[in-house]
Amino acid sequence: QDHKIWAVLNGVRNFGVHTEIIELSCMDKDTTNSMVSDVLCLSPRLTRPLSDILFHKTKGNPLFFCQIMSSWSKDGLLKLSLHRHRWEWEEERIQSTELPENVAMFFTGTIRNLPNEVQSALCILSCFGATSTVKLIKSLEQAINTPLFQPLDKAVFEGLLIKHDEKYSFVHDHVQSAAYNLMKPEERCLYHFQYGLALCSGSMFSQDDDAIFTAVGQINRGGPSAVSNPAQGATIANLNLLAGKRAVGMSDFKSAFTFFDHGISFLRKNHWKEHYDLSLELFDYAAKCSFFIGDNINLKILSEQILTYARSFHDKLNVMYITVSALSFAAKLPESIEKGTWILSQLGEDIPVSSLDSDIQMHVVQTRLMLNQFQDSDLLNYEVMTDRSKMMAMRFLAMLETSFMMAKPSSQAFVTIKMVQLSISHGMSRISPVGFAHFGSLLGTLGNILEGYRYVKLAKQLLGRIAGSNEVAGEVLKVSTNVVCFVEPAQSTIEFFKEGFNLSMASGDLITAMECSIYYSTSTFW
């Protein structure tokens, strides 16, 4: 009734002109094929596959023939071959194309005429977006104990869905919206919540990250208002924590932050008392992700919560590390150094304030004497650091290297030396390769190129031996080139920068990745 033709007819009737409406039924497959054959000037035998697709998408409605075929031609799916002197088309791509908007609107009206089980299946499918995999539907079918494939195949036959490459897709967003609107608005969150919980029972024990993200995402769309049992909130928060960790492992920090943020929203009012460990871990991870995605407002809010409710100094260290890092990246280097050195002092590690060359030389000599007691093989198989305070001190020292280099270059050597000495006295940590790489670079600056080369090679070898050290691999490889280029052919540094870029991107260290990319481009050019 919204079509322009009805307005024309009503206008004609207003002038007293008699009109008569003749209802025409849709064309069958053979008639559709005859029309396509005439349009393309090909025999009906050749056009049959194309006309079958056209009939499936339009249900024989001639009003949409011209529009759909024109859209196929415009998109390059139906084109004239100058070589073969005939029209050609790509059946698979045409089969998977969406319908034009007005054609989709025509089909939305047919949904309510379908059997109840088909409407229900379409409604369930619409909760998961425009496209769902066969694997997901199979898991959902088992989880909610409701047959889905047979009704969905019926919807495919009716032209509402496309089945292609092990996926079911709505032919258009309007069709999905129409199916989604079959649910009452006030019940939608409950359905999302129910489907998410049902999927979690199976997906949590698998290694399928997509299944976990889908399940927890559905729960989050339901929201805290869908929780009926107060104790269930902690369970949902734990599920979000698990999903967020999986996303962090994929360096998808934006999605990870969304999971952690939702997890926090499911916690009860007194969660810091009732679920302290869970709360601390969620807030720590959320603060870390907000730092990586540059959300300083949420970083400040989350940091204040942790600093207020954390029960010990050690529980505050992770967010303190993130806060000091944020100051460094914001170019507030003096403040970053001041806070970082204060935290190190609380951990029992003081950095000398002297900038005299004689003091630096003395500390370098002491460190070299410590290292001369060991062969490279001894250091590669050295004991692992287990003291939490010293491990955190190593993280802060590695982070302060850049701040000291830019704001207090005369004191940077003390930061480097402290990392090496801690590694020798308390064992190797995942940060130790950074210390040895900077120490090798320091020795090279002082003129001991070959000895410096020994330690940057050692740093690179340590990367493969210490668990978690790949997170700092980009920094190690970048620093190592300061010495490597004086011993090996200069071209060899190109591979260092390339590998450093890839490893930094994988660990989410975007700053080091950017530096390696710049150095790689420059070195390759020259």
Beta strands, then each sheet from edge to edge (+ up, - down):
strand 1: 78-81
strand 2: 86-89
strand 3: 131-133
strand 4: 161-164
strand 5: 167-170
sheet 1: 1+ 2-
sheet 2: 3+ 5- 4+
end
